[in-house]
Amino acid sequence: MIEFAYTQKRLERCINYSDLINDKTLLNYANRWKAAGCALAGINAGNLFKTNLNEINIRGKSAYKCSNIEQTLATRLVSQNIRANYKIRQQNRNIIIKNLISFLKESGPYQVFRFDIEAFFESINRDELSKRLINDGRCSRQTILLLSQLFEGLGRQGVTGLPRGLSLSSTLSEYALHEFDAAIKQEDNIFFYARFVDDIILITSPELHKTEVIKLLESNIFPGLNLHKSGKKVSHHSVPKSGEKDNKPEQKSHCFDYLGYQFSIFEKNDAVDKILGLSRRRVDIDISQEKIDKLSARIITSFTSYISSASSPDAFDLLENRIKALTGNYIIRDPVTGIRIKTGVYYNYADKNDIRDCPLKKLDALLRGLLFSRHHKLSAKVQTKISLNNRRKLVGYTFSGGFHNRRLHFFSNADLKRMKEAWQK
């Protein structure tokens, strides 16, 4: 058993960077110590979760956050202890993508399967979770007790499964599937397996039938969870051995989306990509259409938000910051560790390698059209509200430049929060 003790000092260490941003009083050490003391008193009294969680909305779905700092610190320490006991680490998106690309470039025959889990967080059975944690015997009585009290509170509140928005829910969902992940990876006919939250991808031998793959997944998955059998996140591609001949150079043999990328697999080898003198299969990687549509919507929303508040003295500065962020890259801080992370059009899609018919150029055309076109109602409104000099300034920010030049901008946390308000509506 590996446990961090439920002490005032340990709880105080659970206060992270996001807490300091959201509550300036916590910048004072005495206030942090007091908050940790209150959290410990609530743990000892067993009444921390008598108060309901606060319901919020994240991307159109119901989510929840702790109602006070005491609940927040307790759930974080429970999460830390479960992660420590089970060595739980969420897969890194960038590592998954790089490994996936490497396997897709193999010249031999294979199959690619993609699945996702229905209503992932909402479908996880809390009773089964508690039962398994107790039977495993890895977590302390205090951890199990706090989790039981939280689950009782969720039941009174009418929340099914695990509440979206809590870091503890992410930890518990990973725990729920850690045996599933291990079982799938051990199968001989599965060359590659990865799961990022509820998105699953497999590369298998060509002999493995689709019904066998589904049966394997469903027989090992956590009770209560089900796979989607159809939809945009479900696909199957049988890829033959690649050859040297280039009969139809522009025809993509297989195409699917995963984790924000679109992968196009060809039945021929790449002209220049070789390892130890052996040619590798051609695989084109680009930003998925879903992500392009999302960026397009944010461009339009940025301008409509500006039009509705153009009289505000800082309206144009806010619009310019939004365009900078969308077309370029910027730095955010991890809310838990405070580590600086680069994000944006390049750093989110660094493995993109397809330059023909590039969707970034289409985004640039959309931005130019909004600023200078005479054939669209929104662009007409934009041009009446923004001076020619300012429009010329905005058109200097391009998605193509942000990607290829890795253009980096710097924003304060307050600026980032304001910028994202329009995109979250």
Secondary structure, DSSP 4 states (H G I P E B T S, - for coil): -------HHHHHHT--HHHHHH-GGGGSHHHHHHHHHHHHHHHHHT-GGGSPPEEEEETTEEEEE-SSHHHHHHHHHHHHHHHHHHT--PPPHHHHHHHHHHHHT-SS-EEEEEEEBTTHHHHS-HHHHHHHHHHH--S-HHHHHHHHHHHHHHHHHT--SSPTT-HHHHHHHHHHHHHHHHHHHT-TTEEEEEEETTEEEEEE-TTS-HHHHHHHHHHHSPTT--B-SSSTT-EEEEE---BS--SSTT--SEEEEETTEEEEEEEEEEEEEEETTEEEEEEEEEE-HHHHHHHHHHHHHHHHHHHHTTTSTTHHHHHHHHHHHHHSEEEEE-TTT--EEEEETTTTSTT----TT-HHHHHHHHHHHHHH-SS-HHHHHHHHHS-HHHHHHHTT--HHHHHHS--EE---HHHHHHHHHHHT-
